[in-house]
Amino acid sequence: MNKIYTLIRFNRFIKSQRIKYFGIYLLHIFGKRYFAVFLDPALACNLRCKMCYFSDDNIRKAKQSRMLTGDEVAKIAGAFFHRALKLQIGCGAEPSLFPYNKEIIRLAKEKRVPYISMTTNANRFKENDWAELLEAGLDEVTLSLHGVSKATYEYFMTNASYEAFLHSLKILTDLKKDYPAFKVRLNYTVNADNLQELSLLFDTLNDFAFDILQIRPIQALGNTAYNNFSWDAIIEQYDQVIDMLRKESANHNVTFIAPSKKDLTEKENKGSSIFESTYFYISPKTCWTDDFDLNTDTYESYAHRTHLGKKLLCEVFRKTKSTNYTTRNLNYKVQ
């Protein structure tokens, strides 16, 4: 299994937030890599998925902005990539709308970022686009998938083409022959109306190669077009489907990632602030923290100016408090 997924398993195994913070503190002071850079080079999307905030006209207009410039990308790479354990391109927006993804990947490779991933709906990328991304050094692509059948897929992923998705998956399946270390990950956002289709996933996609399957339960992301967030009526069905997928994934040598029924029904999660300490989000509108100046700061200069090491050490001795679950810090189990 890839080291990134091993780290996810290790994080779930260690329960103590203080131990985790002590590890982060040591990595920080010894100049090691410990955080992930989550980069949205453009805040826009070609789709209007019903479970996404881009289905809300007001939020979509508020999020849309200019793209990052080449100079800004170079500054981001210089400021963060040498300390990043992972680079994630595409987080809350669609990276295929940005024309210079391969340049970002090349910069990350120059800075020796261990793992470079991209999340996309795969509807705009063509064969030459995929070939260039893998040649540049992309380690993994996560393909968003919210329905196994054409009808459900195109219902939830408004403006998407099921055929375009399958075409990209076919191209990636072929490219994996030349790039055997490259990983394809499917990200399925599950709700009450697409849960049962998951039982057909491996049969439907039998001709395609993918390495990781992640199930992400729906969560409220604003005034979205689809708003059935209740698990009360389907929680037992969820457990049955997840158990079936876990077995099917093992049979197909696919890494399986999903929260358990217990994770979904518990209302609180201890230690979720660890995520915030290792999650560096960057977009045309924000760069990690409000007081980080991309024109003058690097990770080291900012850490020195704000006494970041001292703050991390203080967290080692701070009494932990429970915080509510969010989409990003659900306690996913990796198998």
C-alpha positions in Angstrom: 0.0 0.0 0.0 1.2 3.5 -0.7 2.9 5.4 2.2 0.2 8.1 2.2 -2.5 5.5 2.9 -0.3 3.8 5.5 -0.1 7.2 7.2 -3.9 7.4 7.3 -4.1 4.0 8.9 -1.3 5.0 11.4 -3.2 8.3 12.2 -6.3 6.3 13.0 -4.4 3.9 15.2 -2.8 6.6 17.4 -5.6 8.0 19.6 -3.7 10.6 21.6 -3.8 14.1 20.1 -0.8 15.0 22.3 1.4 12.3 20.8 0.4 13.4 17.3 1.2 17.0 18.0 4.6 16.0 19.5 5.4 14.2 16.3 4.4 17.2 14.2 6.5 19.5 16.5 9.5 17.3 16.0 9.1 17.2 12.2 8.7 21.0 12.2 11.8 21.8 14.2 14.0 19.3 12.3 12.9 20.7 8.9 11.1 17.6 7.8 7.9 17.3 5.7 4.7 17.0 7.7 1.8 18.8 6.0 -0.2 18.5 2.8 -0.7 21.4 0.4 -4.3 21.5 -1.0 -4.3 23.7 -4.1 -7.2 25.0 -6.1 -5.5 27.0 -8.9 -8.9 28.1 -10.2 -12.1 28.5 -8.2 -14.6 27.3 -10.7 -16.2 24.1 -12.0 -17.7 23.0 -15.3 -20.3 20.9 -13.5 -23.2 21.8 -11.1 -23.3 18.6 -9.0 -26.4 18.5 -6.9 -24.5 17.7 -3.7 -21.9 20.4 -4.2 -22.0 24.2 -3.4 -21.4 24.9 -7.1 -25.1 24.0 -7.5 -25.9 27.2 -5.5 -25.9 30.2 -7.9 -24.9 32.6 -5.1 -22.1 30.5 -3.7 -20.8 29.7 -7.2 -20.7 33.4 -8.1 -18.9 34.2 -4.8 -16.3 31.5 -5.2 -15.4 32.3 -8.8 -12.3 34.4 -9.2 -9.2 34.8 -11.3 -6.8 31.9 -11.7 -3.4 31.8 -10.1 -0.7 33.3 -12.3 2.5 31.5 -13.2 4.4 33.9 -10.9 2.1 33.0 -8.0 2.4 29.3 -8.6 6.2 29.6 -8.5 6.1 31.5 -5.2 3.8 28.9 -3.7 6.2 26.2 -4.8 9.1 28.0 -3.3 7.3 28.8 0.0 5.8 25.4 0.7 6.7 22.5 -1.6 10.0 21.7 0.1 8.2 20.9 3.3 5.1 19.2 1.8 4.5 15.5 2.3 1.8 15.6 -0.3 0.4 18.0 -3.0 -3.3 17.8 -3.8 -4.4 19.7 -6.9 -8.1 20.2 -6.9 -10.0 20.3 -3.6 -13.2 22.3 -3.8 -13.0 23.2 -7.5 -12.2 21.7 -10.9 -8.5 21.7 -11.9 -9.2 20.9 -15.5 -10.2 24.6 -16.0 -6.6 25.6 -15.2 -4.3 25.3 -18.2 -1.0 24.8 -16.4 -1.4 21.8 -14.1 1.6 20.0 -15.6 3.8 23.0 -14.7 2.6 22.7 -11.1 3.4 19.0 -11.1 6.9 19.6 -12.5 7.6 22.2 -9.8 6.5 19.7 -7.2 8.8 17.1 -8.6 11.7 19.5 -8.6 11.0 20.1 -4.9 10.8 16.3 -4.4 7.2 16.3 -3.0 6.7 12.6 -2.3 3.2 12.3 -3.5 1.2 14.4 -6.1 -2.5 13.9 -6.5 -5.3 15.5 -8.5 -9.1 15.4 -8.0 -11.2 15.9 -11.0 -14.6 15.0 -12.5 -12.6 13.9 -15.6 -15.1 15.2 -18.1 -12.8 17.8 -19.8 -9.4 16.0 -19.9 -8.5 14.4 -23.2 -6.1 11.6 -24.0 -3.1 14.0 -24.5 -4.0 15.9 -21.3 -3.8 12.7 -19.3 -0.6 11.6 -21.0 1.1 15.0 -20.2 0.0 14.9 -16.5 1.4 11.4 -16.0 4.6 12.3 -17.9 5.1 15.3 -15.7 5.0 13.1 -12.6 1.4 12.8 -11.3 1.2 10.0 -8.8 -2.5 9.6 -8.4 -5.8 10.9 -9.8 -9.1 10.9 -7.8 -12.1 10.7 -10.1 -15.4 12.0 -8.6 -18.3 9.5 -9.1 -21.7 10.0 -7.6 -23.6 7.2 -9.4 -22.8 3.9 -10.9 -25.5 3.9 -13.6 -25.6 6.6 -16.4 -29.0 7.9 -15.1 -27.9 8.4 -11.5 -24.4 9.7 -12.5 -25.8 12.4 -14.8 -28.7 13.2 -12.4 -26.3 14.0 -9.5 -23.5 15.4 -11.6 -25.4 18.0 -13.5 -23.8 18.9 -17.0 -21.6 15.8 -16.8 -21.3 13.1 -19.4 -21.2 9.5 -18.2 -19.5 8.5 -21.5 -16.8 11.2 -21.0 -16.1 9.8 -17.5 -15.8 6.2 -18.8 -13.6 7.4 -21.7 -11.2 9.0 -19.2 -11.2 5.9 -17.1 -10.4 3.8 -20.2 -7.5 6.1 -21.1 -6.1 5.9 -17.6 -6.5 2.1 -17.6 -4.3 2.0 -20.7 -1.8 4.5 -19.4 -1.3 2.5 -16.2 0.5 -0.1 -18.4 3.3 2.4 -19.0 3.1 3.9 -15.5 2.5 0.9 -13.2 3.1 3.0 -10.0 0.3 5.5 -11.0 -2.9 5.1 -8.9 -6.5 5.7 -9.9 -8.8 6.4 -7.1 -12.6 6.6 -7.3 -14.4 9.0 -4.9 -18.1 8.1 -4.4 -20.2 10.6 -2.4 -23.0 8.4 -1.1 -26.5 9.4 -0.1 -29.9 7.8 0.4 -30.6 7.8 -3.3 -27.4 6.3 -4.7 -26.4 3.9 -1.9 -27.8 0.7 -3.4 -26.1 1.3 -6.7 -22.8 0.7 -5.1 -23.5 -3.0 -5.1 -23.1 -2.9 -8.9 -19.8 -0.9 -9.0 -17.3 -3.7 -9.5 -19.4 -5.4 -12.1 -20.1 -2.2 -14.0 -16.5 -1.1 -14.0 -15.0 -4.5 -14.5 -13.1 -3.5 -17.7 -11.3 -0.6 -16.0 -8.4 -0.4 -13.7 -8.6 1.5 -10.4 -6.6 1.1 -7.2 -8.5 2.9 -4.5 -12.2 3.2 -3.7 -13.3 5.8 -1.2 -16.8 6.2 0.0 -17.6 9.7 1.3 -21.0 10.1 3.0 -22.9 13.2 2.0 -22.6 16.2 4.2 -24.2 19.7 4.2 -22.1 22.1 2.0 -24.5 25.0 1.9 -27.7 25.6 0.0 -27.2 22.7 -2.4 -29.7 21.4 -5.0 -29.8 18.0 -3.1 -30.4 18.2 0.6 -31.3 14.8 1.9 -28.6 14.5 4.6 -30.4 12.1 6.9 -28.9 8.7 7.6 -31.7 7.5 9.9 -33.5 5.5 7.3 -30.5 3.9 5.6 -27.9 3.4 8.3 -28.3 -0.4 8.4 -28.3 -0.6 4.6 -25.1 1.4 4.6 -23.4 -1.1 6.9 -24.4 -4.0 4.6 -23.2 -2.2 1.4 -19.9 -1.2 3.0 -19.3 -4.7 4.2 -19.9 -6.0 0.7 -17.7 -3.4 -0.9 -14.9 -4.2 1.6 -15.0 -7.8 0.5 -15.2 -7.0 -3.2 -12.3 -4.5 -2.9 -10.1 -7.2 -1.2 -11.0 -9.7 -4.0 -9.9 -7.1 -6.6 -6.8 -5.9 -4.7 -8.3 -2.5 -4.3 -7.6 -0.3 -1.3 -10.9 0.5 0.4 -11.5 3.7 2.4 -14.8 4.4 4.2 -16.1 5.5 7.6 -17.8 2.9 9.6 -21.4 3.0 10.8 -20.1 4.1 14.2 -18.2 6.9 12.7 -21.3 8.2 11.0 -23.6 8.0 14.1 -21.2 9.5 16.6 -21.7 13.2 16.9 -18.3 14.2 18.1 -14.7 13.6 17.3 -11.7 14.2 19.5 -8.5 15.5 18.1 -9.8 16.9 14.8 -7.6 20.0 15.2 -4.6 17.9 14.1 -6.1 18.0 10.6 -6.1 21.8 10.7 -2.4 21.8 11.6 -1.4 19.7 8.6 -3.9 21.0 6.0 -2.5 23.9 4.0 -5.2 25.2 1.7 -4.2 27.6 -1.1 -6.3 29.2 -3.8 -6.5 32.5 -5.8 -8.3 33.9 -2.7 -6.4 32.6 0.2 -2.9 31.3 1.1 -2.9 29.0 4.1 -3.5 31.6 6.8 -4.9 35.2 6.7 -1.6 36.7 7.7 0.7 34.8 5.3 2.1 37.2 2.6 3.0 35.2 -0.5 5.1 38.1 -1.8 7.4 38.2 1.2 6.8 35.0 3.3 8.1 31.5 3.1 7.1 28.7 5.4 10.2 29.2 7.5 10.0 33.0 7.7 6.3 32.8 8.7 7.0 30.1 11.2 9.8 32.3 12.8 7.7 35.4 12.7 4.6 33.8 14.4 6.5 31.4 16.7 4.8 28.4 15.1 7.1 25.9 16.7 6.1 27.2 20.2 2.4 27.0 19.3 2.8 23.4 18.2 4.6 22.5 21.4 1.9 24.2 23.4 -0.7 21.9 21.8 1.2 18.9 23.2 0.3 20.0 26.7 -3.2 21.4 25.9 -6.2 19.6 27.3 -8.0 18.3 24.3 -11.6 19.2 23.5 -14.2 17.5 21.4 -15.1 19.2 18.1 -17.9 18.5 15.7 -17.2 16.3 12.7 -16.7 18.0 9.4 -16.5 16.6 5.9 -12.7 16.6 5.9 -12.0 15.0 9.2 -14.3 12.0 9.3 -12.4 9.1 10.7 -11.9 7.0 7.5 -10.9 3.4 7.8 -8.3 2.2 5.2 -8.2 -1.4 4.2 
